[in-house]
Amino acid sequence: GTMEKCVTFFEGKDSVMEADVIQKIREFVSLKGSPQVLVQLLGNNYKGFAEMSNLICNWLEVIGEDSTTVDEVVNQHFKQYVVTNFDPKKADTIFSEGVGEPEWLEFMIHSPEWRGVIYELARTHKSCLMLNFAIQKISNAGFEGELAERSGGSSAVFFSVFTRVLRHALKILATSQPEIKFLTLVREDWVEHTTGN
């Protein structure tokens, strides 16, 4: 049951670094789990991948690599890792566990690079609730034009997102060629298609 799920979670590599570790610790303790077993599980499964990554970055800077270049390489590798290892079922547990919106999602929505990752993932995992939620949040944050260009149709999942993207595209069309009366063209096209002329 639930105790086994907690133990399985704590047996994961670097589980102590997971965003929901506090919730899992509370759950484990509420199920009368042993604090000694908890410490042992967390300690034995700590690999320190994040610290090792920071150490390597520091070493690269010590030998003369530019910190901006190092950051770009690390971010690119991390983004590729996320795309390769993304698990939509695990991502959707954000909603089923009642934790609420993760703090990191807001950062991703306001970062052009991470929005790109969300668009790429949404094209591949069209039924993922978390990604659909992220697309909705991206639209609400005012990035309709970018959604239209980069989402590959994933924005059509939400009608409200679709309508915002369409509205944005129509505004661009209407203002890009002021000498053309956009509404007149639409009306003429409508008349042509409805009357058969």
CORSUL-V613922 format. One record per backbone hydrogen bond with DSSP energy under -1.0 kcal/mol. CO is the residue of the C=O (numbers start at 1). NH is the residue of the N-H. If there is no record, write none. Layout:
BEGIN
co=CO nh=NH
co=CO nh=NH
END
This chain:
BEGIN
co=1 nh=5
co=2 nh=6
co=3 nh=7
co=4 nh=8
co=5 nh=9
co=6 nh=10
co=7 nh=11
co=9 nh=12
co=12 nh=15
co=14 nh=17
co=15 nh=18
co=18 nh=21
co=20 nh=24
co=21 nh=25
co=22 nh=26
co=23 nh=27
co=24 nh=28
co=25 nh=29
co=26 nh=30
co=27 nh=31
co=28 nh=33
co=29 nh=32
co=34 nh=38
co=35 nh=39
co=36 nh=40
co=37 nh=41
co=38 nh=42
co=39 nh=43
co=40 nh=44
co=41 nh=45
co=45 nh=14
co=48 nh=52
co=49 nh=53
co=50 nh=54
co=51 nh=55
co=52 nh=56
co=53 nh=57
co=54 nh=58
co=55 nh=59
co=56 nh=60
co=57 nh=61
co=58 nh=62
co=59 nh=63
co=60 nh=65
co=61 nh=64
co=66 nh=70
co=67 nh=71
co=68 nh=72
co=69 nh=73
co=70 nh=74
co=71 nh=75
co=72 nh=76
co=73 nh=77
co=74 nh=78
co=75 nh=79
co=76 nh=80
co=77 nh=81
co=78 nh=82
co=79 nh=83
co=80 nh=84
co=81 nh=85
co=87 nh=91
co=88 nh=92
co=91 nh=94
co=92 nh=95
co=92 nh=96
co=93 nh=97
co=102 nh=105
co=104 nh=108
co=105 nh=109
co=106 nh=110
co=108 nh=111
co=111 nh=115
co=112 nh=116
co=113 nh=117
co=114 nh=118
co=115 nh=119
co=116 nh=120
co=117 nh=121
co=118 nh=122
co=119 nh=123
co=120 nh=124
co=121 nh=125
co=125 nh=128
co=128 nh=132
co=129 nh=133
co=130 nh=134
co=131 nh=135
co=132 nh=136
co=133 nh=137
co=134 nh=138
co=135 nh=139
co=136 nh=140
co=137 nh=141
co=138 nh=143
co=139 nh=142
co=143 nh=147
co=144 nh=148
co=145 nh=149
co=146 nh=150
co=147 nh=151
co=151 nh=154
co=153 nh=156
co=154 nh=157
co=155 nh=158
co=158 nh=162
co=159 nh=163
co=160 nh=164
co=161 nh=165
co=162 nh=166
co=163 nh=167
co=164 nh=168
co=165 nh=169
co=166 nh=170
co=167 nh=171
co=168 nh=172
co=169 nh=173
co=170 nh=174
co=171 nh=175
co=172 nh=176
co=177 nh=180
co=180 nh=182
co=181 nh=185
co=182 nh=186
co=183 nh=187
co=184 nh=188
co=185 nh=189
co=186 nh=190
co=187 nh=191
co=188 nh=192
co=189 nh=193
co=190 nh=194
co=191 nh=195
co=192 nh=196
END
